[in-house]
Amino acid sequence: MDEKLELGTEGFSPAVIKLAVHKAEEFGSFAVASSDLCASIQVKMSAKHIQRLAHRIGGEWADHRDAEVEAYKERRLGRDYPKSAPAVSAVMVDSGKVQTRGENQPAGVHDPHWKNTNVACCLTLQSKVSQEDPQPEPPRKFLDPPKVLKIVAQVHARSAAGGGQGEDERATAKSKGAGKGTGQKKSSTRPPRRKRRAKDSSRRKGPIRLVRTTVATMQDWEHFGWQVAAEAHRRSLDLASRKAFVCDGQSCNWTLWEMHFQASGFLAILDILHLLGYLYSAACAAAGPGVQGAWEGYQRWLMLAWSGKTKQLLTELQAAADRRGAPTQDASETDPRRVLAEALRYVSNNQERMDYPRYRKLGLPISSAPVESVIKQYNRRIKGTEKFWIERGAEAMQQLRAAYLCDDGRAEKYWKLPRPHRHAASPGRLRAAAA
């Protein structure tokens, strides 16, 4: 090793390698990372070399994660904060997609596939317990027509782009298609505009985020569940006096909760935004032609859900579905009969996780927006129409991205881990440096 520059077998000093890998996970491509590295510190490192380093180090961090999971399974994993449990914690999970290609193939993209990426957001929060519901009325954005349409469209887009949807999840609010098949004009599902009101500075704010850490993997849901459980244990999230497990209505989410979080007292909470999407689409399907009836129906059902009147909500959804009739087997996803049937099933399957007044009194989050935000940050790096990854490369990049998105200095801790002896590039290309 060069005593002055501390050049190792990878051809660059540890400081340069660290910076190059950070730029690799931060920027949109390895080529941009290479260009920025040259511009910032006048070090020339090819995009291919940066890619090799990122995949290699991300793989090392994945191995460290897997070792922690094994230690957790064997009850050997320690806690970062053994003497101070957080007051409030939350675990939120969701899934996305990334394009992969076949390995060990000639130049070009071979065997392209969309593969699931599983992501978790683990939080410590600050909030207060209230004797009365601190927010008995929904937020204004849930009652503002343009904002509601935007929320519904975003929820539908995320569900369409995400992975692992079950039958309950495939029908998430389609604001543009909810009225098709009923004789409605295209604009008939758009609610009336609401006059803007001055911002209320005294309106209640939700729980305040303290520390966020993230988990992401290309591995299946079973492995992902153990990874999230190990992270929650390491951070002592399971020892909090108030804790929530928030996600959308996919059955695999609740299976993960049952396996790893139910016993330690995490309350299962259905994400309010996904529910909002179902209710808005169902209201449009129930009303038929005409704007006012759909908007009034949505407002009524939203208020029932927000106030925890789930049985009454189910009764009214059932009545609306009965009026439309049962969907035929060949009914499209936007058929009003199918929209209503699936909204009814969604609420019925998740009614035990919709006690929102209780959750608000406990100061717990009722939206999985934080994990949606994390997924967007992952997507900016690994998702794109021209990005195709081998699976181990995508897994490595997710470990890098996850570490740098954590609030606890995770990346710096990982950089301090001992690294195995490595060649500069591919095996045999360069000789190992003399000891």
C-alpha positions in Angstrom: 0.0 0.0 0.0 1.3 3.5 -0.8 2.2 5.1 2.5 1.5 8.6 1.3 -1.8 8.2 -0.6 -2.9 5.0 1.2 -3.6 3.5 -2.2 -5.1 0.0 -1.8 -5.7 -2.8 -4.2 -8.7 -1.0 -5.7 -6.5 1.6 -7.1 -7.6 4.7 -5.2 -7.4 6.0 -1.6 -10.2 5.0 0.8 -11.4 8.7 0.8 -11.7 8.7 -3.0 -13.5 5.4 -3.0 -15.9 6.6 -0.3 -16.7 9.7 -2.3 -17.1 7.8 -5.6 -19.5 5.3 -4.0 -21.5 8.1 -2.4 -21.9 9.8 -5.8 -22.8 6.5 -7.4 -25.8 6.1 -5.1 -26.8 9.8 -5.1 -26.7 10.6 -8.8 -28.9 9.2 -11.6 -26.2 7.2 -13.3 -22.6 6.0 -12.9 -21.6 8.2 -15.8 -22.9 11.3 -14.0 -21.1 10.2 -10.9 -17.8 9.8 -12.8 -18.2 13.3 -14.4 -19.0 14.9 -11.1 -16.1 13.2 -9.3 -13.7 14.6 -11.9 -15.2 18.1 -11.7 -15.2 18.2 -7.9 -11.8 16.7 -6.9 -10.1 16.3 -10.4 -9.9 12.5 -10.0 -10.6 10.5 -13.2 -12.5 7.3 -12.5 -14.4 5.6 -15.3 -18.1 5.0 -14.9 -17.5 1.2 -15.2 -15.0 1.4 -12.3 -17.4 3.3 -10.1 -20.1 0.7 -11.0 -17.8 -2.1 -9.9 -16.9 -0.4 -6.6 -20.6 0.5 -5.9 -21.7 -3.1 -6.5 -18.9 -4.5 -4.5 -19.3 -2.3 -1.5 -23.1 -2.5 -1.6 -22.7 -6.3 -1.6 -20.5 -6.1 1.4 -23.1 -4.1 3.2 -25.8 -6.5 2.2 -23.6 -9.3 3.7 -23.4 -7.3 6.9 -27.1 -6.9 7.0 -27.7 -10.6 6.5 -25.3 -11.4 9.3 -27.3 -9.2 11.6 -30.5 -10.9 10.5 -29.0 -14.3 11.4 -27.9 -12.9 14.7 -31.4 -11.7 15.4 -32.9 -15.1 14.5 -30.4 -16.7 17.0 -31.3 -13.9 19.6 -27.7 -12.6 19.5 -28.3 -9.2 17.9 -27.7 -6.4 20.3 -29.6 -3.1 20.6 -28.2 0.3 19.7 -30.0 1.9 22.6 -30.4 -0.8 25.3 -31.1 1.7 28.1 -33.5 4.1 26.5 -36.6 2.9 24.5 -38.4 5.4 22.3 -41.8 6.8 23.4 -43.3 6.4 19.9 -42.3 4.3 17.0 -43.7 3.3 13.6 -42.8 0.7 10.9 -44.2 1.3 7.4 -43.7 -1.1 4.5 -44.5 -0.9 0.8 -43.1 -2.3 -2.5 -42.0 -0.9 -5.8 -40.5 -2.2 -9.0 -37.2 -2.1 -10.9 -36.2 -3.4 -14.3 -33.8 -6.4 -14.3 -31.9 -8.2 -17.1 -30.4 -11.6 -17.4 -26.9 -12.2 -16.1 -23.9 -13.6 -18.0 -25.3 -12.5 -21.3 -23.6 -10.8 -24.3 -23.9 -7.0 -24.8 -27.4 -5.6 -24.7 -30.4 -6.2 -22.6 -31.5 -9.9 -22.3 -34.5 -11.4 -20.5 -35.8 -8.0 -19.2 -38.3 -8.3 -16.3 -39.9 -6.0 -13.7 -39.0 -7.2 -10.3 -40.4 -6.2 -6.9 -38.4 -4.1 -4.5 -39.5 -4.3 -0.9 -39.0 -1.2 1.3 -39.5 -0.3 4.9 -39.4 3.0 6.8 -38.6 2.7 10.5 -39.3 5.8 12.6 -39.1 7.2 16.1 -41.6 9.9 16.6 -42.6 12.7 19.0 -46.3 13.0 19.8 -48.8 13.4 22.7 -51.6 11.3 24.0 -55.0 13.0 24.1 -58.1 12.1 26.0 -60.2 13.5 23.1 -59.7 13.2 19.4 -57.2 15.9 18.6 -58.5 16.1 15.0 -62.2 15.1 14.7 -62.4 16.7 11.3 -60.4 15.5 8.2 -57.6 17.7 6.9 -58.7 20.4 4.5 -56.8 18.7 1.7 -59.1 15.7 2.0 -62.1 18.0 1.4 -60.6 20.1 -1.3 -61.6 18.8 -4.8 -58.4 19.5 -6.7 -56.2 18.1 -3.9 -58.4 15.0 -3.6 -58.1 14.3 -7.3 -54.3 14.7 -7.0 -54.2 12.3 -4.0 -56.3 9.7 -5.8 -54.2 9.9 -8.9 -51.0 9.6 -7.0 -52.3 6.6 -5.0 -53.4 4.9 -8.2 -50.1 5.6 -9.9 -48.1 4.2 -7.0 -50.3 1.1 -6.9 -49.9 0.6 -10.6 -46.1 1.0 -10.4 -45.7 -1.0 -7.2 -45.3 -4.7 -6.9 -46.9 -7.6 -5.1 -50.5 -6.4 -5.4 -53.1 -8.8 -4.4 -56.7 -8.8 -5.4 -57.5 -6.1 -2.8 -54.9 -3.8 -4.2 -55.4 -3.9 -7.9 -58.5 -1.7 -7.8 -57.0 1.2 -6.0 -58.8 4.4 -7.0 -58.9 5.2 -10.7 -60.1 8.8 -10.7 -60.1 9.1 -14.5 -61.9 5.8 -15.1 -64.3 5.5 -12.2 -67.2 6.8 -14.3 -66.6 4.7 -17.5 -69.4 2.4 -18.5 -72.1 4.5 -16.8 -72.8 6.9 -19.6 -70.9 9.7 -17.9 -68.9 12.2 -19.7 -65.2 12.2 -19.1 -65.4 15.2 -16.8 -68.3 13.9 -14.8 -66.2 12.5 -12.0 -64.4 15.8 -11.4 -65.9 17.4 -8.2 -66.8 21.0 -8.0 -64.0 23.4 -7.2 -63.9 24.7 -3.7 -63.0 28.2 -2.8 -59.5 28.5 -1.3 -59.5 29.4 2.4 -56.7 31.1 4.3 -54.3 28.8 6.0 -55.1 28.0 9.6 -51.8 28.3 11.5 -53.4 26.6 14.6 -54.3 23.4 12.8 -53.0 20.2 14.4 -49.8 18.7 13.2 -49.2 15.0 13.1 -46.4 13.1 14.9 -43.0 14.7 14.5 -40.3 12.6 13.0 -37.2 12.1 15.1 -35.0 9.4 13.5 -35.7 7.5 10.3 -33.9 4.4 9.0 -34.8 2.4 6.0 -34.6 -1.2 4.8 -34.7 -2.2 1.1 -34.2 -5.5 -0.7 -34.8 -7.4 -3.9 -35.3 -10.6 -1.8 -38.7 -12.1 -1.2 -41.2 -11.0 1.4 -40.2 -13.6 3.9 -36.5 -12.5 3.9 -37.7 -8.9 3.9 -39.8 -9.5 7.0 -36.8 -10.8 9.0 -34.7 -7.8 7.8 -37.4 -5.3 9.0 -37.8 -7.2 12.3 -34.1 -7.1 12.9 -33.9 -3.4 12.2 -36.8 -2.7 14.6 -35.1 -4.8 17.3 -31.7 -3.2 16.9 -33.3 0.3 17.2 -35.5 -0.9 20.2 -38.7 0.2 18.3 -40.4 -2.8 19.8 -39.9 -1.4 23.3 -41.7 1.8 22.6 -44.8 2.5 24.7 -46.8 3.4 21.6 -46.1 1.8 18.3 -47.8 1.5 14.9 -47.4 -0.7 11.8 -48.9 1.3 8.9 -49.4 0.1 5.3 -51.9 -0.3 2.5 -54.3 -3.2 2.3 -52.1 -5.9 0.7 -52.5 -9.2 2.5 -48.8 -9.8 2.6 -48.3 -6.7 4.6 -50.6 -8.0 7.4 -48.9 -11.4 7.2 -45.6 -9.6 7.9 -47.2 -7.8 10.8 -48.6 -11.0 12.3 -45.3 -12.8 12.0 -43.0 -10.1 13.4 -44.8 -7.2 15.0 -48.2 -8.2 16.4 -46.8 -10.0 19.5 -44.7 -6.9 20.5 -47.8 -4.7 20.5 -47.6 -2.8 17.2 -51.0 -1.6 16.2 -51.9 -2.5 12.6 -53.2 0.7 10.8 -54.6 0.9 7.3 -53.1 3.8 5.4 -55.8 6.5 5.2 -54.7 7.6 1.7 -55.3 4.3 0.1 -58.7 4.1 1.8 -59.5 7.6 0.5 -58.8 6.4 -3.0 -61.2 3.5 -2.7 -64.0 5.6 -1.2 -63.7 8.3 -3.9 -63.8 5.8 -6.7 -66.8 4.0 -5.1 -68.7 7.2 -4.7 -68.2 8.0 -8.4 -69.4 4.5 -9.3 -72.4 4.7 -7.0 -73.6 8.1 -8.1 -73.7 7.5 -11.8 -73.9 10.5 -14.2 -73.6 13.8 -12.3 -70.9 15.5 -10.3 -72.7 16.6 -7.1 -73.9 13.2 -6.0 -70.4 11.6 -6.3 -68.8 14.4 -4.3 -71.4 14.3 -1.6 -71.2 10.6 -1.4 -67.4 10.7 -1.1 -67.6 13.3 1.7 -70.1 11.3 3.6 -68.1 8.1 3.4 -64.9 9.9 4.2 -66.5 11.3 7.4 -67.7 7.9 8.4 -64.2 6.4 8.0 -62.5 9.3 9.7 -64.7 9.1 12.7 -64.3 5.3 13.0 -67.9 4.4 12.1 -66.8 1.4 10.0 -70.0 -0.6 10.4 -72.1 2.2 9.1 -69.7 2.7 6.2 -69.9 -1.0 5.3 -73.7 -0.9 5.4 -73.8 2.0 3.0 -71.2 0.5 0.7 -73.2 -2.7 0.6 -76.4 -0.9 -0.2 -74.7 1.0 -3.0 -73.2 -2.2 -4.4 -76.6 -3.9 -4.2 -78.2 -1.1 -6.2 -75.6 -1.5 -9.0 -75.7 -5.3 -8.9 -72.9 -7.9 -8.9 -70.1 -7.5 -11.4 -69.9 -10.1 -14.2 -66.8 -12.2 -14.6 -65.6 -10.1 -17.7 -66.3 -6.8 -16.0 -63.4 -4.3 -16.5 -61.5 -2.7 -13.6 -63.4 0.5 -14.2 -66.9 -1.1 -14.3 -68.9 0.6 -11.5 -70.1 -2.7 -10.3 -66.6 -4.0 -9.9 -65.3 -0.7 -8.4 -68.0 -0.9 -5.7 -67.5 -4.6 -5.0 -63.8 -4.2 -4.5 -64.2 -1.1 -2.3 -66.7 -3.1 -0.2 -64.2 -6.0 0.0 -61.3 -3.6 0.8 -63.1 -2.0 3.7 -64.5 -5.3 5.0 -61.1 -7.0 5.0 -59.4 -4.0 6.8 -62.2 -2.8 9.2 -60.3 -3.9 12.3 -57.4 -1.6 11.2 -59.5 1.6 10.7 -60.1 2.8 14.3 -58.6 6.2 13.4 -60.0 8.2 16.3 -58.2 5.8 18.7 -54.9 6.1 16.7 -55.1 9.9 16.7 -55.6 9.9 20.5 -52.5 7.8 20.9 -50.5 10.2 18.7 -49.8 7.5 16.1 -49.5 8.1 12.3 -52.4 7.0 10.1 -50.7 7.6 6.7 -47.8 5.6 5.2 -46.7 8.7 3.3 -43.1 8.5 4.8 -42.4 5.1 3.2 -43.9 6.4 -0.1 -41.4 9.3 0.1 -38.6 6.8 0.7 -39.6 4.8 -2.4 -39.5 7.9 -4.5 -36.0 8.5 -3.4 -35.0 5.0 -4.2 -36.7 5.3 -7.6 -34.7 8.4 -8.5 -31.6 6.2 -8.5 -32.6 2.7 -9.6 -35.8 3.1 -11.7 -36.0 4.4 -15.2 -37.1 3.2 -18.7 -33.4 2.9 -19.7 -32.2 1.3 -16.5 -31.8 -2.5 -16.4 -30.0 -4.1 -13.5 -28.7 -7.6 -12.8 -30.4 -8.5 -9.5 -27.3 -8.5 -7.3 -26.4 -5.1 -8.7 -29.8 -3.7 -7.8 -29.5 -5.3 -4.4 -26.1 -3.7 -3.8 -27.3 -0.3 -4.9 -30.4 -0.5 -2.6 -28.1 -1.2 0.3 -26.0 1.9 -0.5 -29.1 4.1 -1.0 -30.7 2.7 2.2 -27.7 3.5 4.3 -27.4 7.1 3.1 -31.1 7.7 3.6 -30.9 6.8 7.3 -30.8 9.5 9.9 -28.5 7.6 12.2 -25.2 7.9 10.3 -25.6 4.3 9.0 -23.3 4.9 6.0 -20.4 6.2 8.2 -20.8 3.2 10.5 -20.6 0.8 7.5 -17.5 2.6 6.1 -15.7 1.8 9.4 -16.3 -1.9 9.0 -13.3 -4.0 8.0 -13.3 -4.7 4.3 -12.0 -7.9 2.6 -8.9 -7.8 0.4 -10.1 -6.8 -3.1 -8.5 -6.5 -6.6 -8.6 -3.2 -8.3 -11.2 -4.2 -10.9 -12.0 -7.6 -12.2 -10.0 -10.7 -11.0 -6.7 -11.0 -12.9 -6.8 -7.6 -14.5 -4.4 -6.0 -12.0 -2.0 -7.6 -9.6 -2.6 -7.2 -5.9 -0.5 -4.4 -4.4 2.5 -5.5 -2.3 1.9 -5.6 1.4 
